[in-house]
Amino acid sequence: MRTIGTLLGFDDAARKGSGDARRTIFSAGRKRGRQLSYWRDRAELLASRWPRRGGVMLAAGFLALTGLYGGYLGHGMSGMALEGVETADHAVATAGLKISSIRISGHRMLGEETIVDTLWLPLNGSLLFFNAGAARERLLAIPLVADASVQKLYPDTLAVTITERTPYARWQHDGERVMIDREGVPIGGDADRLAGNLPLVVGKGAAEHAGDLLEKLAAYPAISVRLFAAIRVADRRWNLKLDNGVDIKLPEKNFGEALALLDQLDNRDGLMQRDVLAVDFRLPDRVTVSLSDAVSKEVREEVRKRVGGKA
């Protein structure tokens, strides 16, 4: 757990400081330190004795005193003032504003444990001193999070609402698979477990160009339903690997027209159901179909018969 000092963004170095600086601060503020210690002890004592509301009001007043002392001691948050803030935080928590529950909503893929760890909840800290803005910024740094809200519900509850990015596809690159959004931005996560039903794109540049390809493929469900993976070749064009092992080699330009022709050939001749190895659309004036060895042998036999027994 993080301390309230860390939540407020104060470096531990500010508390420790260099030896000379530390001696200067505490030498100049020894008398004020005794006064601050007195008020700190009084706040804790009264917070424990007063009714809930009275303790909260007293602790809030102590917060104001701490701010004045902090500004007076060097125009910043000295080690002494930081100690006062932490003491005030403890007093406020004792008075009834300790964070005791968290409400998390909106998440589907992001784990609650990750969310809670990112909040940096202070041990025995108060809701009053919790830095909700800093917690929200940390949540927004998670790739899967598009937006986040962190609200304080007094006296003791944090309400966290997560808006996740929408996964569009899975991207495989350098041996790893991650989810990406429509713009190709990686959003992390266990892609196969969380989004195993989404299309798989492979290779350098595949994430950035996936949106254009998948939108065009959506117009041809007979092709898209059989897509096993779309492989980006030299970040210039696509090879489509179908679920039956057939490779569809698309051209660098106007690949939408090639998809339309493939759909036409499949509707007319059942091309994708035949025993072929690849269909090559890379040349603009022809379509090349590579046959399996078995089919090639059958074709040669048929040709031999037609030409009078000569292969």
Buried (B, 14 or more C-beta within 10 A) or exposed (E): EEBBBBBBEBEEEBBEBEEEBBEBBBEBBEEBBEEBBEBBEEBBEBBEEBEEEEBBEBBBEBBEBBBEBBEEBBEEBBBBBBBBBBBBBBBBBBBBBBBEEBEBEBBEBBEEEEBBEBBBBBEBBBBBBBBBEBBBEBBEEBBBBBEBBBEBEEBBBBBBBBEBBEBBBBBBBEEEBBBBBBEBEBBBBEBEEBBEEBBBBBBEBBBBBBBEBBEBBEEBEEBBEBBBBBBBBEEEBBBBBBEEEBBBBBBEEEBBBBBBEBBEBBEEEEBBEBEBBBBBBBEEEEBEBBBBEEBEEEEEEEEEEEEEEEE
